[in-house]
Amino acid sequence: MFGARRRLVVALVATLPLAAGCSAGGSQAARTSEETPVPCTKAVAFFDQTALPQGATKAQCRTSSFQDTLVDITFEADRDAVDRWLTGLPGSPRLTDQGCDQGTLCTPDMHFVPQAKGGADYLALTAAPISGSDRLTVAIRAFST
C-alpha cells in the first residue's frame, strides 16, 4: 500500500513541470520528493510520541513530502521495550504474527482519527526478530493524506 502510493506521488511530482509547461531547469528537490534524514525525535513527533523505545539502537529516521508527508523509521530494540512503547500509541496495539509477512511480526495499521497532533493519519509497524536474541529490527512508516 505504501510503496504504490509513494510511486504515484513521485510519478506525479516528476511530471508536474511538463504538465505546467515549465522548463527542465530548476532544482531537483523542487520537482521530486526526496527522502531527508531527520532527528528521530522529530520523526516520532509526527505521530505524537516523544522518543523511540528505551534502549533503541541503530535508529535511522527519514521524511519526504510533497502533498503528503511520509516518515520512515528503522531501529533495533528489545522486544519488551517495543511492547511497552506500543502502549503509548492509539489503541495500545500489540505485536502479532497475524496478517504479517512470514517470519515477521506486525501491528494492525493505525488510523489516527482525528489526525495526530504531529500530522500523521496512518501508521504501520513491522518487526523482524534478530536471530539468537530477544531483540527486533523495527520498521515504522507513517504518513498523512
C-alpha positions in Angstrom: 0.0 0.0 0.0 2.7 2.5 1.0 5.0 1.6 -1.9 2.3 2.1 -4.6 1.2 5.4 -3.0 4.8 6.7 -2.9 5.5 5.7 -6.5 2.3 7.5 -7.6 3.4 10.7 -5.7 6.9 10.5 -7.2 5.4 10.0 -10.7 3.1 12.9 -10.3 5.8 15.2 -9.0 8.1 14.3 -11.8 5.5 15.1 -14.5 4.3 18.4 -13.0 6.9 20.6 -14.7 5.9 19.1 -18.1 2.2 19.4 -17.5 2.6 23.0 -16.4 4.8 23.9 -19.4 7.8 24.6 -17.2 11.4 24.2 -18.4 13.6 21.4 -17.2 15.7 23.9 -15.2 15.5 24.5 -11.5 16.4 22.4 -8.6 15.8 18.6 -8.5 14.3 19.0 -5.0 11.6 21.3 -6.3 10.5 18.6 -8.8 10.6 15.4 -6.7 10.0 14.2 -3.2 13.4 13.2 -1.8 13.9 11.5 1.5 15.7 13.6 4.0 17.3 12.4 7.3 15.7 14.0 10.3 16.3 13.6 14.1 14.3 10.7 15.4 12.6 12.9 18.0 11.2 15.0 15.1 10.1 11.8 13.2 8.2 10.3 16.2 6.6 13.6 17.0 4.8 13.2 13.7 2.6 10.5 15.4 2.6 12.2 18.9 5.5 10.3 20.5 8.5 11.8 22.3 11.1 9.1 21.8 11.8 5.7 20.4 11.6 2.7 22.7 14.1 2.6 25.6 17.4 1.2 24.5 16.7 1.5 20.8 19.9 1.4 18.7 20.8 1.8 15.0 18.0 4.3 14.5 17.5 5.9 11.2 14.7 8.4 10.6 13.8 9.9 7.2 11.0 12.1 5.9 9.8 13.1 2.5 6.9 15.3 1.5 5.1 16.9 -1.4 1.3 17.0 -0.9 1.5 14.2 1.7 4.2 13.7 4.3 5.9 10.3 4.7 8.0 9.3 7.7 10.2 6.2 7.7 11.9 5.0 10.9 14.1 1.9 11.5 15.8 0.8 14.7 16.7 -2.2 16.8 15.3 -2.7 20.3 14.4 -5.4 22.9 11.0 -6.9 22.4 9.9 -5.9 25.9 10.8 -2.3 25.3 8.9 -2.3 22.0 5.9 -3.8 23.7 5.9 -1.2 26.4 6.4 1.6 23.9 3.4 0.4 21.8 1.1 1.0 24.8 1.5 4.8 24.1 0.1 4.5 20.6 -3.7 4.8 19.9 -5.4 1.6 20.9 -2.3 0.2 22.5 -1.5 -2.2 19.6 0.3 -5.5 20.2 2.8 -7.2 18.0 1.5 -10.4 16.4 2.3 -12.6 13.5 -1.3 -12.5 12.2 -1.5 -10.8 8.8 2.2 -10.3 8.6 4.8 -11.5 6.1 6.3 -14.9 7.1 8.9 -14.5 9.8 7.9 -11.1 10.9 5.7 -9.5 13.5 3.4 -6.5 13.0 0.7 -4.4 14.5 -2.6 -3.6 12.9 -2.4 -0.5 10.8 -3.2 2.5 13.0 -5.6 5.2 11.7 -5.4 8.5 13.6 -9.0 9.9 13.9 -8.7 12.7 14.4 -5.3 13.3 12.8 -2.4 13.1 15.2 -1.3 16.5 16.5 2.0 15.9 14.7 0.2 15.4 11.4 0.0 11.6 10.9 -3.1 10.0 9.6 -1.8 6.4 9.4 1.0 4.3 10.8 2.2 0.8 10.1 4.8 -1.1 12.1 6.6 -4.3 11.3 9.3 -6.1 13.3 11.7 -8.9 12.4 13.2 -11.0 15.2 17.1 -10.9 15.4 18.4 -14.4 15.5 19.8 -15.5 18.8 18.4 -12.7 20.9 15.1 -11.1 22.1 15.8 -8.0 20.0 13.8 -6.9 17.0 14.6 -4.8 13.9 11.6 -2.5 13.7 10.3 -0.5 10.7 7.7 2.2 11.0 6.0 4.0 8.2 3.7 6.9 9.0 2.0 9.3 6.6 -0.5 12.0 6.2 -3.0 12.4 3.4 
